[in-house]
């Protein structure tokens, strides 16, 4: 686990290699495949569920009024899709417990 507070793809690759005895290149391929499948599912509008972790969901945002914070000028924000994350009950318990992770 990184000490910087941000888990990067490189950290994940190193952890997979260390935990399974794979080379860094093998771990890189595994992580890339996982991320590509995740991205493809989200792009097609599917949710991504990982037990004991959480669920990534694609939500549609309607057109709405907004404001440019730099100029204060009103504008219309076009419809778009966003990815949200809903954490699992188990992850919520771990994050909120008094015990160290």
PyMOL commands that set and color helices and strands:
alter all, ss='L'
color gray80, all
select helices_A, chain A and resi 9-20+24-43+89-96
alter helices_A, ss='H'
color red, helices_A
select strands_A, chain A and resi 48-50+54-61+64-67+74-77+80-87
alter strands_A, ss='S'
color yellow, strands_A
deselect
rebuild
show_as cartoon
